[in-house]
Amino acid sequence: MGLDNVKHIVLVLSGKGGVGKSSITTQLALSLSLAGRSVGILDIDLTGPSIPRMLGIEDAKIKQAPGGWLPVEVHPSQLLPAVDHPSQSNGNGAIPNYGGEDRPPPRTDSMDLATLPPHPIGALHAISLGLLLTSRSSAVVWRGPKKTAMVRQFLTDVLWPPLDYLLIDTPPGTSDEHISLAETLLQQTSTPAPHGSSQLAGAVIVTTPQAVAVSDVRKELSFCRKVGIGVLGVVENMSGYVCECCGKETNLFGKGGGEVMAREFEVRFLGGVPVDGQWGSLVEEGKRPKYGEDVVKDNGDDDEDDEMNINDTVTDVNNGGDDDEKRPSDQLDDGLLVDKYRSCSLRVIFEGITSQLMGLVESSHANGT
């Protein structure tokens, strides 16, 4: 069975740790789902699996079925209700390209809200080694051969439902997992798939703007060329930060490094993704993103409350943090992650990125290449 039900496989790679591959993978999956595509996420970052936490499915368990493992359903295909969304167009209907020439208008207290109509979405499934561990703090201490065997088992023994896209979230570097992944995928997809073309669409390379990150990520581009995996494009993560309250923009880590690297290697620059604190609140606390006056109201100005929060944080750290704690259900906003993501400013950015990806992948599929 394995990958028989998958139309397109997209790898998310980076030669550098901490650039946000799992965040990019999650948002690509949510955006593809919002575009009506059925999506799966395969998390092969064996020693640092983040996808279950990002998707809010840490309590889910992988089920065994005759012939293999069943991935966890994050959400089924369905019709989402209407929702308000922060408008971030550049005035002519174009999607702003963070990190490129177009910069978004700054957020203000009177940010325009566009009402998104009821929207059909595709199903999303995921599987990760993190779903087999007893807690977040459980360490995976494996040598190379066992990692290689686990990667191959994930690629051959998972019973995926029919998928338009399978996104594979990888660990940093070019180590055993990458070599095993490349070899297995190239073997399984070297002949035309049942859907008419090779399933392995290519890789999305993730970097951050600073020179030290770009230097390491260049090695990943070289790796793709050596093993024969095509590069669909480069995404520059953490490309600027726009304050949700005042609208001031700051380039925390510089900008443009990913775009320069893409030109150097003659691959497409898919766009830059800024830091958005509301995205962090969404995946960490399950809160629907809010901007402008709503953020100020939520944060408040009570020094006593701030002091209490600091003391609570110190207590949490002294107790070993919240590694083994799950978010209580009564502290989460109601609704699916994909529905709440529609209120996030990054949704517009990823709408542009996924539109480019679908154009590249699906046009090649239609041409049988």
C-alpha positions as CSV (number, residue, x, y, z in Angstrom):
1,M,0.0,0.0,0.0
2,G,2.4,2.7,1.2
3,L,2.3,5.7,-1.1
4,D,-0.1,4.2,-3.7
5,N,-2.9,6.6,-2.7
6,V,-0.7,9.7,-2.9
7,K,-0.7,12.0,-5.9
8,H,2.1,14.4,-5.0
9,I,4.9,14.1,-2.5
10,V,6.6,17.4,-1.3
11,L,9.6,17.3,1.0
12,V,10.3,20.2,3.4
13,L,14.0,20.5,3.9
14,S,16.7,22.7,5.5
15,G,20.3,22.3,6.3
16,K,19.8,24.3,9.5
17,G,18.0,23.6,12.7
18,G,15.6,26.1,14.2
19,V,14.5,27.7,11.0
20,G,10.9,26.6,11.4
21,K,10.4,23.7,9.1
22,S,7.6,22.2,11.1
23,S,5.8,25.6,11.2
24,I,6.2,26.0,7.4
25,T,5.0,22.4,6.9
26,T,1.9,22.9,9.1
27,Q,0.9,26.1,7.4
28,L,1.5,24.6,3.9
29,A,-0.8,21.7,5.0
30,L,-3.5,24.1,6.3
31,S,-3.3,26.3,3.2
32,L,-3.6,23.3,0.9
33,S,-6.5,22.0,2.9
34,L,-8.2,25.5,2.6
35,A,-7.6,25.2,-1.2
36,G,-9.7,22.1,-1.2
37,R,-6.8,19.6,-1.4
38,S,-6.6,16.4,0.7
39,V,-3.3,16.5,2.6
40,G,-1.2,14.3,4.7
41,I,1.8,15.1,6.9
42,L,4.6,12.6,7.5
43,D,6.9,13.7,10.3
44,I,10.3,11.9,10.0
45,D,12.1,14.2,12.5
46,L,12.6,11.3,14.8
47,T,14.5,12.9,17.6
48,G,12.5,16.1,17.6
49,P,8.9,15.5,16.3
50,S,6.9,18.7,16.5
51,I,4.0,18.1,14.2
52,P,1.7,16.5,16.8
53,R,2.1,19.6,19.0
54,M,1.6,22.0,16.1
55,L,-1.6,20.3,15.0
56,G,-2.9,19.8,18.5
57,I,-3.1,16.0,18.3
58,E,-0.7,15.0,21.0
59,D,-3.4,12.9,22.8
60,A,-4.1,10.9,19.6
61,K,-2.6,7.5,19.1
62,I,-1.6,5.6,16.0
63,K,-3.8,2.6,15.3
64,Q,-2.7,-0.7,13.8
65,A,-4.8,-2.1,10.9
66,P,-4.3,-5.2,8.7
67,G,-1.4,-4.2,6.4
68,G,-0.1,-1.2,8.3
69,W,-0.6,1.9,10.4
70,L,-3.5,4.3,10.2
71,P,-2.6,8.0,10.2
72,V,-4.4,10.3,12.6
73,E,-7.3,12.4,11.2
74,V,-6.7,16.1,12.1
75,H,-10.0,17.1,10.4
76,P,-12.2,15.6,7.7
77,S,-13.3,17.4,4.5
78,Q,-16.2,19.7,5.3
79,L,-17.7,23.2,4.9
80,L,-16.3,25.8,7.2
81,P,-18.5,28.7,8.4
82,A,-17.9,32.4,7.5
83,V,-15.2,34.2,9.5
84,D,-13.6,37.6,9.7
85,H,-10.0,37.8,8.4
86,P,-7.4,40.6,8.5
87,S,-7.1,42.1,5.1
88,Q,-3.5,42.3,3.9
89,S,-3.8,43.0,0.2
90,N,-1.5,45.5,-1.4
91,G,-4.3,47.6,-2.8
92,N,-4.5,45.9,-6.2
93,G,-5.6,42.5,-5.1
94,A,-2.1,40.9,-5.2
95,I,-0.8,38.8,-2.4
96,P,2.0,40.6,-0.6
97,N,5.4,38.9,-0.9
98,Y,7.2,39.2,2.4
99,G,11.0,39.3,1.7
100,G,10.4,40.6,-1.8
101,E,9.6,44.0,-3.3
102,D,6.0,44.1,-2.0
103,R,5.8,44.8,1.7
104,P,2.4,44.6,3.5
105,P,0.7,47.7,4.9
106,P,1.4,48.0,8.6
107,R,-1.2,46.7,11.0
108,T,-3.1,49.4,12.8
109,D,-5.8,49.6,15.5
110,S,-8.4,50.0,12.7
111,M,-7.2,47.1,10.6
112,D,-9.7,46.2,7.9
113,L,-11.5,42.9,8.3
114,A,-12.6,40.9,5.3
115,T,-15.4,38.4,5.8
116,L,-14.5,35.0,4.4
117,P,-17.6,33.2,3.2
118,P,-18.4,29.6,4.1
119,H,-15.5,27.5,2.7
120,P,-15.1,23.9,1.6
121,I,-11.8,22.3,2.8
122,G,-9.9,19.1,2.1
123,A,-9.2,16.5,4.8
124,L,-5.9,16.5,6.7
125,H,-4.1,13.4,8.2
126,A,-0.8,13.1,10.0
127,I,1.6,10.6,11.4
128,S,4.6,11.1,13.6
129,L,6.9,9.2,15.9
130,G,5.8,11.7,18.5
131,L,2.4,9.9,18.5
132,L,4.2,6.7,19.7
133,L,6.0,8.3,22.6
134,T,4.7,8.4,26.1
135,S,5.3,12.2,26.6
136,R,6.9,15.3,25.1
137,S,10.1,14.8,27.1
138,S,10.7,11.2,26.0
139,A,14.0,11.0,24.3
140,V,14.6,8.9,21.2
141,V,18.2,7.5,21.5
142,W,18.7,5.5,18.3
143,R,21.7,4.8,16.1
144,G,21.6,5.2,12.3
145,P,20.4,1.8,11.3
146,K,17.3,2.0,13.5
147,K,16.5,5.5,12.2
148,T,16.8,4.2,8.7
149,A,14.5,1.3,9.4
150,M,11.9,3.7,11.0
151,V,11.9,6.1,8.0
152,R,11.4,3.2,5.6
153,Q,8.6,1.8,7.7
154,F,6.8,5.2,7.7
155,L,7.1,5.3,3.9
156,T,5.9,1.7,3.3
157,D,3.6,0.7,6.1
158,V,1.2,3.7,6.5
159,L,-2.2,3.3,5.0
160,W,-2.9,6.7,3.7
161,P,-6.3,7.6,2.4
162,P,-6.5,9.1,-1.1
163,L,-4.3,12.3,-0.9
164,D,-3.6,15.1,-3.2
165,Y,-0.4,16.0,-1.3
166,L,1.8,14.3,1.2
167,L,4.2,16.8,3.0
168,I,7.2,15.2,4.6
169,D,8.7,17.2,7.5
170,T,12.4,16.3,7.9
171,P,15.1,16.9,10.5
172,P,17.9,19.4,9.7
173,G,21.0,18.4,7.9
174,T,21.8,15.7,5.4
175,S,22.1,12.7,7.7
176,D,20.9,9.1,7.8
177,E,17.2,10.0,7.7
178,H,17.7,12.1,4.5
179,I,19.7,9.5,2.7
180,S,17.2,6.7,3.6
181,L,14.3,9.0,2.6
182,A,15.8,9.9,-0.7
183,E,16.8,6.4,-1.6
184,T,13.4,4.9,-0.7
185,L,11.4,7.7,-2.4
186,L,13.4,7.5,-5.6
187,Q,13.0,3.7,-5.7
188,Q,9.2,3.9,-5.1
189,T,8.6,6.8,-7.4
190,S,11.1,6.1,-10.2
191,T,8.3,4.7,-12.4
192,P,5.1,6.6,-13.3
193,A,2.6,6.5,-10.5
194,P,-1.0,5.3,-11.0
195,H,-2.0,8.9,-11.3
196,G,0.1,9.4,-14.5
197,S,3.4,11.0,-13.4
198,S,6.1,10.6,-10.8
199,Q,4.7,11.1,-7.3
200,L,7.8,12.9,-6.0
201,A,7.1,16.5,-6.9
202,G,10.2,18.0,-5.3
203,A,11.4,19.8,-2.2
204,V,10.6,23.1,-0.5
205,I,13.8,24.6,1.1
206,V,13.4,26.6,4.3
207,T,15.9,29.2,5.5
208,T,16.0,32.3,7.7
209,P,17.5,35.6,6.4
210,Q,20.8,35.6,8.4
211,A,24.0,34.6,6.6
212,V,24.9,31.8,9.0
213,A,21.6,30.1,8.3
214,V,21.8,30.6,4.5
215,S,25.3,29.2,4.5
216,D,24.1,25.9,6.0
217,V,20.9,25.7,3.9
218,R,23.0,26.0,0.7
219,K,24.3,22.5,1.6
220,E,20.7,21.2,1.4
221,L,20.3,22.6,-2.1
222,S,23.5,20.8,-3.0
223,F,22.2,17.6,-1.4
224,C,19.0,17.7,-3.5
225,R,21.1,18.1,-6.7
226,K,23.4,15.2,-5.8
227,V,20.5,12.7,-5.1
228,G,18.3,13.9,-7.9
229,I,15.5,15.6,-6.0
230,G,14.1,18.7,-7.7
231,V,13.7,21.9,-5.8
232,L,10.3,23.6,-6.1
233,G,11.5,26.8,-4.3
234,V,12.8,28.5,-1.3
235,V,10.8,30.0,1.6
236,E,12.5,32.6,3.9
237,N,11.0,32.2,7.3
238,M,11.2,34.9,10.1
239,S,11.5,37.5,7.4
240,G,10.6,40.6,9.5
241,Y,8.2,41.1,12.3
242,V,5.2,43.4,12.3
243,C,3.8,44.3,15.7
244,E,0.2,43.2,16.1
245,C,-0.5,46.3,18.3
246,C,1.3,49.3,16.7
247,G,2.0,48.1,13.2
248,K,5.7,48.9,13.4
249,E,7.9,46.6,11.2
250,T,11.3,45.4,12.3
251,N,13.8,43.1,10.6
252,L,14.8,41.0,13.5
253,F,17.2,38.8,11.5
254,G,17.8,40.9,8.5
255,K,16.1,40.1,5.2
256,G,16.6,38.9,1.7
257,G,19.1,36.1,2.3
258,G,16.8,33.4,1.1
259,E,16.0,35.4,-2.1
260,V,19.7,35.9,-2.9
261,M,20.3,32.2,-2.3
262,A,17.4,31.2,-4.6
263,R,18.8,33.4,-7.4
264,E,22.3,32.0,-6.9
265,F,21.0,28.4,-7.3
266,E,18.5,29.4,-10.0
267,V,15.5,28.2,-8.2
268,R,12.2,29.9,-7.4
269,F,11.8,32.2,-4.4
270,L,8.4,31.3,-3.1
271,G,8.2,34.2,-0.6
272,G,9.1,35.4,2.9
273,V,7.1,34.6,6.0
274,P,7.3,37.2,8.9
275,V,7.2,36.4,12.6
276,D,3.6,36.6,13.8
277,G,3.0,36.2,17.6
278,Q,-0.6,35.3,16.9
279,W,0.4,32.3,15.0
280,G,2.4,31.2,18.0
281,S,-0.6,31.7,20.3
282,L,-2.7,29.7,17.9
283,V,-0.5,26.6,17.9
284,E,0.6,26.8,21.6
285,E,-2.7,27.9,23.2
286,G,-5.3,27.2,20.6
287,K,-6.4,30.9,20.5
288,R,-7.9,32.4,17.4
289,P,-5.6,35.1,16.1
290,K,-6.6,38.7,17.0
291,Y,-5.0,42.0,15.9
292,G,-5.0,45.7,16.7
293,E,-7.2,46.8,19.6
294,D,-8.2,43.3,20.4
295,V,-4.6,42.4,21.2
296,V,-4.2,45.5,23.4
297,K,-7.3,44.5,25.3
298,D,-6.2,40.9,25.8
299,N,-2.7,41.9,27.0
300,G,-4.0,44.6,29.4
301,D,-1.8,47.1,31.4
302,D,-2.1,45.7,34.9
303,D,1.4,45.6,36.5
304,E,0.2,43.3,39.3
305,D,-1.1,40.8,36.7
306,D,2.2,41.0,34.9
307,E,4.1,40.3,38.1
308,M,1.9,37.4,38.8
309,N,2.4,36.0,35.3
310,I,6.2,36.3,35.8
311,N,6.1,34.5,39.1
312,D,4.0,31.7,37.5
313,T,6.5,31.4,34.7
314,V,9.4,31.1,37.2
315,T,7.5,28.5,39.1
316,D,6.9,26.5,35.8
317,V,10.6,26.7,34.9
318,N,11.6,25.5,38.4
319,N,9.2,22.6,38.1
320,G,10.7,21.5,34.8
321,G,8.5,23.4,32.5
322,D,5.3,22.2,30.8
323,D,6.9,19.4,28.7
324,D,4.5,16.8,30.1
325,E,1.5,19.0,30.4
326,K,-1.3,19.1,27.8
327,R,-3.4,22.2,27.2
328,P,-6.7,21.8,29.2
329,S,-9.6,21.6,26.8
330,D,-11.5,24.4,28.7
331,Q,-8.6,26.8,27.9
332,L,-8.9,26.3,24.1
333,D,-11.0,28.3,21.8
334,D,-13.7,26.2,20.2
335,G,-13.2,25.2,16.5
336,L,-10.8,23.4,14.3
337,L,-7.2,24.6,13.9
338,V,-7.7,25.1,10.1
339,D,-10.8,27.3,10.9
340,K,-9.0,29.5,13.4
341,Y,-6.0,29.7,11.0
342,R,-8.3,31.6,8.6
343,S,-8.1,34.6,11.0
344,C,-4.3,34.6,11.0
345,S,-2.4,37.2,8.9
346,L,0.0,34.5,7.7
347,R,-2.9,32.8,5.9
348,V,-2.7,35.3,3.1
349,I,1.1,34.8,2.7
350,F,0.7,31.1,2.5
351,E,-2.2,31.4,0.1
352,G,0.3,32.9,-2.3
353,I,3.0,30.3,-1.6
354,T,0.7,27.4,-2.0
355,S,-0.8,28.9,-5.1
356,Q,2.7,28.9,-6.7
357,L,3.3,25.3,-5.5
358,M,0.1,24.0,-6.8
359,G,0.8,25.7,-10.1
360,L,4.2,24.1,-10.4
361,V,3.2,20.6,-9.2
362,E,-0.1,20.2,-10.8
363,S,0.9,21.7,-14.2
364,S,3.8,19.1,-14.3
365,H,1.3,16.4,-13.3
366,A,-1.0,17.4,-16.1
367,N,1.8,17.3,-18.6
368,G,2.9,13.9,-17.4
369,T,6.4,15.1,-16.3
